[in-house]
Amino acid sequence: MEEEIKGLLKELGLNGYGVGAYLAPIKEGSMRAGELAALSKIPQPGYTIS
């Protein structure tokens, strides 16, 4: 069933990252942005402090 939902979300125009970001809080509940990024496998930029 999850694959069908992912397919429908992609038909609506979401890419793989968008699908993951949409579904992660539905499956896991409330979370912080970093947790969402990790669960949905969204790459994060590296930060450096000068």
PDB file of N, CA, C and O in Angstrom:
ATOM      1  N   MET A   1       0.816  -1.195   0.000  1.00  0.00           N
ATOM      2  CA  MET A   1       0.000   0.000   0.000  1.00  0.00           C
ATOM      3  C   MET A   1       0.863   1.264   0.000  1.00  0.00           C
ATOM      4  O   MET A   1       0.531   2.253  -0.653  1.00  0.00           O
ATOM      5  N   GLU A   2       1.982   1.216   0.745  1.00  0.00           N
ATOM      6  CA  GLU A   2       2.849   2.394   0.804  1.00  0.00           C
ATOM      7  C   GLU A   2       3.411   2.733  -0.578  1.00  0.00           C
ATOM      8  O   GLU A   2       3.528   3.907  -0.930  1.00  0.00           O
ATOM      9  N   GLU A   3       3.751   1.727  -1.346  1.00  0.00           N
ATOM     10  CA  GLU A   3       4.276   1.965  -2.693  1.00  0.00           C
ATOM     11  C   GLU A   3       3.240   2.638  -3.580  1.00  0.00           C
ATOM     12  O   GLU A   3       3.587   3.476  -4.412  1.00  0.00           O
ATOM     13  N   GLU A   4       1.977   2.280  -3.410  1.00  0.00           N
ATOM     14  CA  GLU A   4       0.907   2.921  -4.174  1.00  0.00           C
ATOM     15  C   GLU A   4       0.801   4.399  -3.808  1.00  0.00           C
ATOM     16  O   GLU A   4       0.640   5.254  -4.679  1.00  0.00           O
ATOM     17  N   ILE A   5       0.893   4.689  -2.517  1.00  0.00           N
ATOM     18  CA  ILE A   5       0.828   6.078  -2.056  1.00  0.00           C
ATOM     19  C   ILE A   5       2.006   6.861  -2.606  1.00  0.00           C
ATOM     20  O   ILE A   5       1.840   7.989  -3.070  1.00  0.00           O
ATOM     21  N   LYS A   6       3.201   6.271  -2.557  1.00  0.00           N
ATOM     22  CA  LYS A   6       4.388   6.939  -3.103  1.00  0.00           C
ATOM     23  C   LYS A   6       4.196   7.232  -4.585  1.00  0.00           C
ATOM     24  O   LYS A   6       4.545   8.316  -5.051  1.00  0.00           O
ATOM     25  N   GLY A   7       3.642   6.274  -5.333  1.00  0.00           N
ATOM     26  CA  GLY A   7       3.389   6.479  -6.752  1.00  0.00           C
ATOM     27  C   GLY A   7       2.411   7.610  -6.995  1.00  0.00           C
ATOM     28  O   GLY A   7       2.604   8.411  -7.909  1.00  0.00           O
ATOM     29  N   LEU A   8       1.371   7.686  -6.193  1.00  0.00           N
ATOM     30  CA  LEU A   8       0.386   8.757  -6.340  1.00  0.00           C
ATOM     31  C   LEU A   8       0.994  10.122  -6.022  1.00  0.00           C
ATOM     32  O   LEU A   8       0.717  11.104  -6.711  1.00  0.00           O
ATOM     33  N   LEU A   9       1.820  10.183  -4.985  1.00  0.00           N
ATOM     34  CA  LEU A   9       2.475  11.449  -4.648  1.00  0.00           C
ATOM     35  C   LEU A   9       3.417  11.899  -5.759  1.00  0.00           C
ATOM     36  O   LEU A   9       3.524  13.091  -6.046  1.00  0.00           O
ATOM     37  N   LYS A  10       4.094  10.945  -6.379  1.00  0.00           N
ATOM     38  CA  LYS A  10       4.968  11.290  -7.508  1.00  0.00           C
ATOM     39  C   LYS A  10       4.149  11.776  -8.696  1.00  0.00           C
ATOM     40  O   LYS A  10       4.579  12.675  -9.419  1.00  0.00           O
ATOM     41  N   GLU A  11       2.976  11.193  -8.903  1.00  0.00           N
ATOM     42  CA  GLU A  11       2.090  11.669  -9.978  1.00  0.00           C
ATOM     43  C   GLU A  11       1.641  13.097  -9.713  1.00  0.00           C
ATOM     44  O   GLU A  11       1.391  13.854 -10.651  1.00  0.00           O
ATOM     45  N   LEU A  12       1.538  13.471  -8.444  1.00  0.00           N
ATOM     46  CA  LEU A  12       1.156  14.830  -8.087  1.00  0.00           C
ATOM     47  C   LEU A  12       2.319  15.811  -8.230  1.00  0.00           C
ATOM     48  O   LEU A  12       2.134  17.020  -8.089  1.00  0.00           O
ATOM     49  N   GLY A  13       3.513  15.295  -8.510  1.00  0.00           N
ATOM     50  CA  GLY A  13       4.648  16.172  -8.767  1.00  0.00           C
ATOM     51  C   GLY A  13       5.737  16.159  -7.715  1.00  0.00           C
ATOM     52  O   GLY A  13       6.734  16.863  -7.873  1.00  0.00           O
ATOM     53  N   LEU A  14       5.591  15.388  -6.646  1.00  0.00           N
ATOM     54  CA  LEU A  14       6.652  15.335  -5.652  1.00  0.00           C
ATOM     55  C   LEU A  14       7.782  14.452  -6.159  1.00  0.00           C
ATOM     56  O   LEU A  14       7.544  13.440  -6.819  1.00  0.00           O
ATOM     57  N   ASN A  15       9.024  14.845  -5.842  1.00  0.00           N
ATOM     58  CA  ASN A  15      10.158  13.983  -6.177  1.00  0.00           C
ATOM     59  C   ASN A  15      10.385  13.023  -5.014  1.00  0.00           C
ATOM     60  O   ASN A  15       9.627  13.031  -4.044  1.00  0.00           O
ATOM     61  N   GLY A  16      11.398  12.218  -5.106  1.00  0.00           N
ATOM     62  CA  GLY A  16      11.667  11.232  -4.064  1.00  0.00           C
ATOM     63  C   GLY A  16      11.855  11.843  -2.687  1.00  0.00           C
ATOM     64  O   GLY A  16      11.354  11.309  -1.697  1.00  0.00           O
ATOM     65  N   TYR A  17      12.578  12.966  -2.615  1.00  0.00           N
ATOM     66  CA  TYR A  17      12.777  13.636  -1.336  1.00  0.00           C
ATOM     67  C   TYR A  17      11.464  14.193  -0.807  1.00  0.00           C
ATOM     68  O   TYR A  17      11.191  14.109   0.391  1.00  0.00           O
ATOM     69  N   GLY A  18      10.655  14.756  -1.683  1.00  0.00           N
ATOM     70  CA  GLY A  18       9.361  15.305  -1.268  1.00  0.00           C
ATOM     71  C   GLY A  18       8.440  14.233  -0.737  1.00  0.00           C
ATOM     72  O   GLY A  18       7.736  14.441   0.252  1.00  0.00           O
ATOM     73  N   VAL A  19       8.442  13.085  -1.390  1.00  0.00           N
ATOM     74  CA  VAL A  19       7.617  11.966  -0.940  1.00  0.00           C
ATOM     75  C   VAL A  19       8.055  11.538   0.458  1.00  0.00           C
ATOM     76  O   VAL A  19       7.223  11.342   1.344  1.00  0.00           O
ATOM     77  N   GLY A  20       9.357  11.396   0.649  1.00  0.00           N
ATOM     78  CA  GLY A  20       9.872  10.993   1.962  1.00  0.00           C
ATOM     79  C   GLY A  20       9.551  12.013   3.037  1.00  0.00           C
ATOM     80  O   GLY A  20       9.177  11.647   4.151  1.00  0.00           O
ATOM     81  N   ALA A  21       9.695  13.291   2.712  1.00  0.00           N
ATOM     82  CA  ALA A  21       9.419  14.352   3.675  1.00  0.00           C
ATOM     83  C   ALA A  21       7.933  14.414   4.013  1.00  0.00           C
ATOM     84  O   ALA A  21       7.572  14.768   5.136  1.00  0.00           O
ATOM     85  N   TYR A  22       7.082  14.082   3.077  1.00  0.00           N
ATOM     86  CA  TYR A  22       5.643  14.078   3.307  1.00  0.00           C
ATOM     87  C   TYR A  22       5.223  12.887   4.176  1.00  0.00           C
ATOM     88  O   TYR A  22       4.404  13.029   5.083  1.00  0.00           O
ATOM     89  N   LEU A  23       5.788  11.725   3.890  1.00  0.00           N
ATOM     90  CA  LEU A  23       5.354  10.511   4.571  1.00  0.00           C
ATOM     91  C   LEU A  23       5.970  10.312   5.956  1.00  0.00           C
ATOM     92  O   LEU A  23       5.332   9.715   6.823  1.00  0.00           O
ATOM     93  N   ALA A  24       7.177  10.792   6.184  1.00  0.00           N
ATOM     94  CA  ALA A  24       7.857  10.543   7.457  1.00  0.00           C
ATOM     95  C   ALA A  24       7.047  11.004   8.668  1.00  0.00           C
ATOM     96  O   ALA A  24       6.878  10.217   9.599  1.00  0.00           O
ATOM     97  N   PRO A  25       6.539  12.235   8.704  1.00  0.00           N
ATOM     98  CA  PRO A  25       5.769  12.636   9.899  1.00  0.00           C
ATOM     99  C   PRO A  25       4.429  11.912  10.017  1.00  0.00           C
ATOM    100  O   PRO A  25       3.898  11.760  11.118  1.00  0.00           O
ATOM    101  N   ILE A  26       3.889  11.470   8.894  1.00  0.00           N
ATOM    102  CA  ILE A  26       2.638  10.714   8.963  1.00  0.00           C
ATOM    103  C   ILE A  26       2.891   9.373   9.654  1.00  0.00           C
ATOM    104  O   ILE A  26       2.091   8.920  10.473  1.00  0.00           O
ATOM    105  N   LYS A  27       4.018   8.749   9.307  1.00  0.00           N
ATOM    106  CA  LYS A  27       4.335   7.448   9.882  1.00  0.00           C
ATOM    107  C   LYS A  27       4.881   7.558  11.302  1.00  0.00           C
ATOM    108  O   LYS A  27       4.577   6.714  12.146  1.00  0.00           O
ATOM    109  N   GLU A  28       5.684   8.588  11.578  1.00  0.00           N
ATOM    110  CA  GLU A  28       6.412   8.666  12.851  1.00  0.00           C
ATOM    111  C   GLU A  28       5.847   9.683  13.841  1.00  0.00           C
ATOM    112  O   GLU A  28       6.159   9.612  15.030  1.00  0.00           O
ATOM    113  N   GLY A  29       5.028  10.621  13.383  1.00  0.00           N
ATOM    114  CA  GLY A  29       4.512  11.659  14.271  1.00  0.00           C
ATOM    115  C   GLY A  29       5.400  12.896  14.262  1.00  0.00           C
ATOM    116  O   GLY A  29       6.240  13.071  13.380  1.00  0.00           O
ATOM    117  N   SER A  30       5.199  13.734  15.246  1.00  0.00           N
ATOM    118  CA  SER A  30       5.908  15.008  15.346  1.00  0.00           C
ATOM    119  C   SER A  30       7.415  14.776  15.495  1.00  0.00           C
ATOM    120  O   SER A  30       7.850  13.862  16.196  1.00  0.00           O
ATOM    121  N   MET A  31       8.203  15.625  14.818  1.00  0.00           N
ATOM    122  CA  MET A  31       9.660  15.502  14.901  1.00  0.00           C
ATOM    123  C   MET A  31      10.317  16.821  14.530  1.00  0.00           C
ATOM    124  O   MET A  31       9.682  17.712  13.966  1.00  0.00           O
ATOM    125  N   ARG A  32      11.577  16.928  14.848  1.00  0.00           N
ATOM    126  CA  ARG A  32      12.370  18.107  14.492  1.00  0.00           C
ATOM    127  C   ARG A  32      12.833  17.985  13.041  1.00  0.00           C
ATOM    128  O   ARG A  32      12.808  16.900  12.460  1.00  0.00           O
ATOM    129  N   ALA A  33      13.249  19.094  12.475  1.00  0.00           N
ATOM    130  CA  ALA A  33      13.662  19.125  11.070  1.00  0.00           C
ATOM    131  C   ALA A  33      14.804  18.146  10.793  1.00  0.00           C
ATOM    132  O   ALA A  33      14.783  17.453   9.776  1.00  0.00           O
ATOM    133  N   GLY A  34      15.784  18.078  11.667  1.00  0.00           N
ATOM    134  CA  GLY A  34      16.911  17.166  11.472  1.00  0.00           C
ATOM    135  C   GLY A  34      16.476  15.711  11.477  1.00  0.00           C
ATOM    136  O   GLY A  34      16.985  14.894  10.709  1.00  0.00           O
ATOM    137  N   GLU A  35      15.528  15.395  12.350  1.00  0.00           N
ATOM    138  CA  GLU A  35      14.997  14.030  12.391  1.00  0.00           C
ATOM    139  C   GLU A  35      14.244  13.709  11.104  1.00  0.00           C
ATOM    140  O   GLU A  35      14.363  12.614  10.555  1.00  0.00           O
ATOM    141  N   LEU A  36      13.467  14.682  10.633  1.00  0.00           N
ATOM    142  CA  LEU A  36      12.736  14.499   9.386  1.00  0.00           C
ATOM    143  C   LEU A  36      13.700  14.258   8.231  1.00  0.00           C
ATOM    144  O   LEU A  36      13.487  13.364   7.413  1.00  0.00           O
ATOM    145  N   ALA A  37      14.755  15.054   8.169  1.00  0.00           N
ATOM    146  CA  ALA A  37      15.739  14.896   7.103  1.00  0.00           C
ATOM    147  C   ALA A  37      16.396  13.518   7.159  1.00  0.00           C
ATOM    148  O   ALA A  37      16.598  12.879   6.127  1.00  0.00           O
ATOM    149  N   ALA A  38      16.721  13.071   8.348  1.00  0.00           N
ATOM    150  CA  ALA A  38      17.370  11.765   8.485  1.00  0.00           C
ATOM    151  C   ALA A  38      16.425  10.633   8.096  1.00  0.00           C
ATOM    152  O   ALA A  38      16.817   9.727   7.360  1.00  0.00           O
ATOM    153  N   LEU A  39      15.195  10.675   8.576  1.00  0.00           N
ATOM    154  CA  LEU A  39      14.241   9.606   8.272  1.00  0.00           C
ATOM    155  C   LEU A  39      13.867   9.560   6.798  1.00  0.00           C
ATOM    156  O   LEU A  39      13.665   8.483   6.235  1.00  0.00           O
ATOM    157  N   SER A  40      13.777  10.726   6.176  1.00  0.00           N
ATOM    158  CA  SER A  40      13.375  10.761   4.769  1.00  0.00           C
ATOM    159  C   SER A  40      14.575  10.752   3.833  1.00  0.00           C
ATOM    160  O   SER A  40      14.418  10.831   2.614  1.00  0.00           O
ATOM    161  N   LYS A  41      15.788  10.656   4.409  1.00  0.00           N
ATOM    162  CA  LYS A  41      17.027  10.565   3.643  1.00  0.00           C
ATOM    163  C   LYS A  41      17.264  11.777   2.736  1.00  0.00           C
ATOM    164  O   LYS A  41      17.764  11.645   1.619  1.00  0.00           O
ATOM    165  N   ILE A  42      16.894  12.956   3.239  1.00  0.00           N
ATOM    166  CA  ILE A  42      17.132  14.200   2.517  1.00  0.00           C
ATOM    167  C   ILE A  42      18.558  14.644   2.839  1.00  0.00           C
ATOM    168  O   ILE A  42      18.893  14.806   4.013  1.00  0.00           O
ATOM    169  N   PRO A  43      19.402  14.845   1.833  1.00  0.00           N
ATOM    170  CA  PRO A  43      20.778  15.259   2.115  1.00  0.00           C
ATOM    171  C   PRO A  43      20.824  16.653   2.734  1.00  0.00           C
ATOM    172  O   PRO A  43      20.067  17.546   2.355  1.00  0.00           O
ATOM    173  N   GLN A  44      21.713  16.811   3.675  1.00  0.00           N
ATOM    174  CA  GLN A  44      21.864  18.093   4.363  1.00  0.00           C
ATOM    175  C   GLN A  44      23.184  18.725   3.976  1.00  0.00           C
ATOM    176  O   GLN A  44      24.188  18.031   3.814  1.00  0.00           O
ATOM    177  N   PRO A  45      23.187  20.048   3.825  1.00  0.00           N
ATOM    178  CA  PRO A  45      24.459  20.720   3.495  1.00  0.00           C
ATOM    179  C   PRO A  45      25.395  20.681   4.698  1.00  0.00           C
ATOM    180  O   PRO A  45      24.956  20.627   5.846  1.00  0.00           O
ATOM    181  N   GLY A  46      26.668  20.708   4.415  1.00  0.00           N
ATOM    182  CA  GLY A  46      27.652  20.783   5.491  1.00  0.00           C
ATOM    183  C   GLY A  46      27.794  22.221   5.944  1.00  0.00           C
ATOM    184  O   GLY A  46      27.821  23.130   5.114  1.00  0.00           O
ATOM    185  N   TYR A  47      27.883  22.441   7.221  1.00  0.00           N
ATOM    186  CA  TYR A  47      28.030  23.784   7.757  1.00  0.00           C
ATOM    187  C   TYR A  47      29.409  23.910   8.366  1.00  0.00           C
ATOM    188  O   TYR A  47      29.910  22.993   9.016  1.00  0.00           O
ATOM    189  N   THR A  48      30.008  25.058   8.143  1.00  0.00           N
ATOM    190  CA  THR A  48      31.295  25.330   8.765  1.00  0.00           C
ATOM    191  C   THR A  48      31.190  26.644   9.524  1.00  0.00           C
ATOM    192  O   THR A  48      30.471  27.554   9.113  1.00  0.00           O
ATOM    193  N   ILE A  49      31.902  26.734  10.619  1.00  0.00           N
ATOM    194  CA  ILE A  49      31.914  27.951  11.413  1.00  0.00           C
ATOM    195  C   ILE A  49      33.246  28.626  11.190  1.00  0.00           C
ATOM    196  O   ILE A  49      34.298  28.015  11.379  1.00  0.00           O
ATOM    197  N   SER A  50      33.207  29.882  10.790  1.00  0.00           N
ATOM    198  CA  SER A  50      34.457  30.630  10.535  1.00  0.00           C
ATOM    199  C   SER A  50      34.959  31.294  11.773  1.00  0.00           C
ATOM    200  O   SER A  50      35.993  31.961  11.741  1.00  0.00           O
TER     201      SER A  50
END
